[in-house]
Every structure is written in C-alpha cells, then in structure tokens.
Amino acid sequence: MKTVSPIAWAVGALLAVPLLSGCASEQALRMSLSDRDREIQDLHLERTRIQEELVTTRNDREGLRRALQDAVDSLAEPPQAVEAAVTVVPRFPDLDAAGITYGRRGDHIVFSVPSAVTFGAGKAELTSAGKEALLLLGRRLTSEFNGAASFYVEGHTDSDPISKSKFESNRHLSLRRAMAVHGFLVTEGLIQDERFVLVGHGPYRPLAANDSDANKALNRRVEIVVHETGAD
C-alpha cells in the first residue's frame, strides 16, 4: 500500500478548502434569496390588505357623509312643507253662528252641540234653536263626509245629581239627549239610521272640572264624533 506523504496530504487539504467554502457560500446565498422572496411576497400581501382597508374606509366615510347631508337637508326643510302634512279642520261659519264647536280629537273630527242650544234644563226635548242648529249640522255631515263614515252621538252632563228631572240619573239623561239628536238627524237631516252609534256618558267624560257654572255648562253637551273609514 502506497503511503501518502504528509506534504501531499497537506497540499490536497489546502486545495479542498476553497471548494468547500464555495459550496457553503452558494447554499447561504440560496437561503438568503429564498428569505427575500418570502419577505417580498409578505409585503405584497400586506399592501393588498391595506389597500382593501382603505377602500372600505372610503366607502364608510362616503356613507356617513351622505347620511349627514340628508340629516342637514331634513332640518332645513321649509316650514310650509311640514305644515302641509298636518290635517287642518276647515272652518264652518254657519256652525260657528249656531254655537256649534268642532275640532279634531286624535283621528276623529268632533262636533260639539252645547245643551244650552239644544235642550232646556233637565230635559231631553229639542228646542227650536236646537233644531235649527242640528239642521245645519246635518247638512255638513252629509256634504263633508262620504257614505262610509259613521257618526257616534255621545251625550254628556255635568256632575250635579238629578233632583227635579224625570230621569233616574245623569247617565239616563245623557243617553236620552243623544237619542233626541240622533232621531232628528235621521228624520229631518235625512241621514241613514245605520250610520249612527249612540252613547250616554253622563258626567264621566267632562271637558272641565265641575267646579263652576261656566265649566258645568261646557260639560253639558252632545258630541257627534265622526269615524271615517281607515281612521279607527
């Protein structure tokens, strides 16, 4: 067996060192390039994510801007636009002259006929002035409301107990007065009977406290409450 001299071995080792060093450097370079490619890919992904967030933020900002502008525009509406949405009860000069008041209560128009106009104290027979007033009211009911509307005739009294009247209670008196108004509107006002509902509230739904003569007079009344189709 041939023996390699120490000198030859040393020379071979020195020649192998550059080769090994070159392989290590090439491997390190490949790893570095791979890491760089991964970093570049991660940066692309991060940029895409940021761009998507920017688009979403712009859209949200534009939506908020439009909502704010709509709110500002609604506050700046002219007063007449708001008033147009409010239902106004027309004026009836003939009823005003007859002492009949009217207005809107919730969804219903209410005509109120004071007992001082229609009845004597403690009575349920219509006076001449009461009949004239109800003729005017009957014309208005037929001209202002179509055949689908119904009329609730509701009698009211003050809280003074019955003393010199033939009626058992204020409830009975209020119902009889409602019946008298209803009967006149049917026979003389020529309004169909089936359109009416009669109610006698007695003293239980006052307009004012029964603590003075003036307030008691307000509470003694017959009301015609108009129920139009779709209002209930």
C-alpha positions as CSV (number, residue, x, y, z in Angstrom):
1,M,0.0,0.0,0.0
2,K,1.3,3.4,-1.1
3,T,1.8,5.8,1.7
4,V,0.8,9.5,1.1
5,S,3.3,11.8,2.3
6,P,2.4,14.5,4.8
7,I,3.3,17.1,2.4
8,A,1.0,15.7,-0.3
9,W,-1.8,15.4,2.1
10,A,-1.5,19.0,3.3
11,V,-1.4,20.2,-0.3
12,G,-4.7,18.3,-1.0
13,A,-6.3,19.7,2.0
14,L,-5.4,23.2,1.1
15,L,-6.8,22.7,-2.4
16,A,-10.1,21.3,-1.0
17,V,-10.8,24.3,1.3
18,P,-11.8,26.7,-1.5
19,L,-14.2,24.1,-2.9
20,L,-15.9,23.6,0.5
21,S,-16.0,27.3,1.1
22,G,-17.6,27.9,-2.3
23,C,-20.3,25.3,-1.7
24,A,-21.2,26.8,1.7
25,S,-21.4,30.3,0.2
26,E,-23.7,29.2,-2.6
27,Q,-26.0,27.5,-0.1
28,A,-26.1,30.6,2.1
29,L,-26.9,32.7,-1.0
30,R,-29.8,30.5,-2.0
31,M,-31.2,30.7,1.5
32,S,-30.9,34.4,1.5
33,L,-32.6,34.8,-1.8
34,S,-35.5,32.5,-0.6
35,D,-35.9,34.6,2.5
36,R,-36.0,37.7,0.4
37,D,-38.7,36.2,-1.9
38,R,-40.8,35.3,1.1
39,E,-40.5,38.8,2.5
40,I,-41.4,40.3,-0.8
41,Q,-44.5,38.1,-1.0
42,D,-45.5,39.0,2.5
43,L,-45.1,42.7,1.6
44,H,-47.3,42.3,-1.4
45,L,-50.0,40.6,0.7
46,E,-49.8,43.4,3.4
47,R,-50.1,46.1,0.7
48,T,-53.2,44.3,-0.8
49,R,-54.7,44.2,2.7
50,I,-54.0,47.8,3.4
51,Q,-55.5,48.8,0.0
52,E,-58.7,46.9,0.8
53,E,-59.0,48.6,4.2
54,L,-58.6,52.0,2.5
55,V,-61.4,51.2,0.1
56,T,-63.7,50.1,2.9
57,T,-62.8,53.2,4.9
58,R,-63.5,55.5,1.9
59,N,-66.9,53.8,1.4
60,D,-67.8,54.1,5.1
61,R,-66.8,57.8,5.1
62,E,-68.9,58.4,2.0
63,G,-71.9,56.7,3.6
64,L,-71.6,58.8,6.7
65,R,-71.2,62.0,4.6
66,R,-74.4,61.2,2.7
67,A,-76.3,60.4,6.0
68,L,-75.1,63.7,7.5
69,Q,-76.2,65.6,4.4
70,D,-79.6,64.0,4.5
71,A,-80.0,65.0,8.1
72,V,-78.9,68.6,7.4
73,D,-81.4,68.7,4.4
74,S,-84.3,67.4,6.5
75,L,-83.6,70.1,9.2
76,A,-83.5,72.7,6.5
77,E,-87.0,71.9,5.1
78,P,-89.2,75.0,4.8
79,P,-92.0,75.3,7.4
80,Q,-94.7,75.0,4.8
81,A,-93.5,71.5,3.9
82,V,-94.1,70.4,7.5
83,E,-97.4,72.2,7.7
84,A,-98.7,70.5,4.6
85,A,-98.6,67.2,6.4
86,V,-100.9,68.4,9.2
87,T,-104.6,67.8,8.7
88,V,-106.5,71.1,9.2
89,V,-110.2,71.1,10.1
90,P,-112.0,73.5,7.7
91,R,-114.0,76.4,9.1
92,F,-117.8,76.3,9.1
93,P,-119.1,79.8,9.6
94,D,-122.7,78.6,9.7
95,L,-122.0,76.2,12.6
96,D,-120.0,79.0,14.4
97,A,-123.0,81.2,14.2
98,A,-125.2,78.4,15.6
99,G,-123.0,77.9,18.6
100,I,-121.7,74.5,17.5
101,T,-117.9,74.0,18.0
102,Y,-115.7,71.5,16.3
103,G,-112.2,70.2,16.1
104,R,-110.0,67.2,15.7
105,R,-109.6,64.7,18.6
106,G,-107.0,62.1,17.6
107,D,-108.1,60.6,14.3
108,H,-111.6,61.9,14.5
109,I,-113.4,65.2,13.9
110,V,-115.8,66.1,16.7
111,F,-118.8,68.4,16.5
112,S,-120.0,69.6,19.9
113,V,-123.5,71.0,20.5
114,P,-124.0,72.7,23.9
115,S,-127.1,71.7,25.8
116,A,-127.8,75.4,26.2
117,V,-128.5,75.4,22.5
118,T,-130.5,72.2,22.2
119,F,-132.3,71.4,25.5
120,G,-133.9,73.1,28.4
121,A,-132.6,72.4,31.9
122,G,-133.0,68.7,32.8
123,K,-134.9,68.0,29.6
124,A,-134.4,65.8,26.5
125,E,-136.7,67.6,24.1
126,L,-135.1,69.7,21.4
127,T,-135.7,73.4,21.5
128,S,-136.5,75.4,18.3
129,A,-132.9,76.8,18.3
130,G,-131.6,73.3,18.8
131,K,-133.5,72.0,15.8
132,E,-132.2,74.8,13.6
133,A,-128.6,74.2,14.7
134,L,-129.0,70.4,14.0
135,L,-130.3,71.1,10.5
136,L,-127.2,73.0,9.8
137,L,-125.0,70.2,11.3
138,G,-126.9,67.5,9.3
139,R,-126.1,69.3,6.1
140,R,-122.5,69.5,7.0
141,L,-122.3,65.8,7.9
142,T,-123.8,64.7,4.5
143,S,-121.7,67.2,2.5
144,E,-118.3,66.8,4.2
145,F,-118.2,63.0,4.8
146,N,-119.0,60.2,2.4
147,G,-121.4,57.3,3.0
148,A,-118.6,55.1,4.6
149,A,-118.3,57.5,7.6
150,S,-120.2,56.7,10.7
151,F,-121.4,59.1,13.5
152,Y,-121.1,58.4,17.2
153,V,-123.7,60.6,19.0
154,E,-122.5,60.9,22.6
155,G,-124.4,62.6,25.4
156,H,-122.7,64.3,28.3
157,T,-123.9,66.0,31.5
158,D,-122.3,67.9,34.4
159,S,-121.9,66.2,37.8
160,D,-124.9,67.7,39.6
161,P,-127.2,65.0,40.8
162,I,-130.7,64.7,39.2
163,S,-133.2,66.4,41.5
164,K,-136.2,67.8,39.6
165,S,-136.0,65.7,36.5
166,K,-137.9,62.6,35.5
167,F,-134.7,60.8,34.6
168,E,-133.1,58.3,37.0
169,S,-129.6,59.6,36.6
170,N,-127.3,61.8,34.6
171,R,-126.4,58.7,32.5
172,H,-130.1,58.2,31.5
173,L,-130.4,61.9,30.7
174,S,-127.3,62.0,28.5
175,L,-128.5,58.9,26.6
176,R,-132.0,60.4,26.0
177,R,-130.4,63.6,24.7
178,A,-128.2,61.6,22.4
179,M,-131.3,59.7,21.2
180,A,-133.1,63.0,20.5
181,V,-130.2,64.4,18.4
182,H,-129.9,61.1,16.6
183,G,-133.7,60.9,15.8
184,F,-133.7,64.5,14.5
185,L,-130.7,63.9,12.2
186,V,-132.4,60.8,10.8
187,T,-135.9,62.1,10.3
188,E,-135.1,65.8,9.4
189,G,-131.4,65.6,8.4
190,L,-132.2,62.5,6.2
191,I,-129.0,60.6,7.3
192,Q,-129.3,56.8,7.3
193,D,-130.0,55.4,10.7
194,E,-127.4,52.6,10.3
195,R,-124.6,55.2,10.2
196,F,-125.2,56.1,13.9
197,V,-124.0,54.8,17.2
198,L,-125.5,56.2,20.4
199,V,-123.6,56.6,23.7
200,G,-124.6,58.2,27.1
201,H,-121.6,59.1,29.1
202,G,-123.4,61.0,31.8
203,P,-120.9,63.1,33.9
204,Y,-117.9,60.7,33.4
205,R,-116.1,62.4,30.5
206,P,-116.1,66.1,31.4
207,L,-114.3,68.8,29.4
208,A,-113.5,70.8,32.5
209,A,-113.7,70.3,36.3
210,N,-117.3,70.7,37.5
211,D,-116.3,73.5,39.9
212,S,-118.1,76.5,38.4
213,D,-121.3,77.3,36.5
214,A,-119.2,78.1,33.4
215,N,-117.4,74.7,33.5
216,K,-120.6,72.8,34.1
217,A,-122.1,74.5,31.1
218,L,-119.1,73.3,29.0
219,N,-119.7,69.7,30.2
220,R,-123.4,69.7,29.3
221,R,-123.2,68.8,25.6
222,V,-123.9,66.3,22.8
223,E,-121.0,65.4,20.6
224,I,-121.0,63.9,17.1
225,V,-117.8,62.0,16.6
226,V,-117.1,61.2,13.0
227,H,-115.5,57.8,12.3
228,E,-114.1,57.8,8.8
229,T,-113.1,54.6,7.0
230,G,-109.5,53.8,7.9
231,A,-109.3,56.2,10.9
232,D,-110.1,53.6,13.5
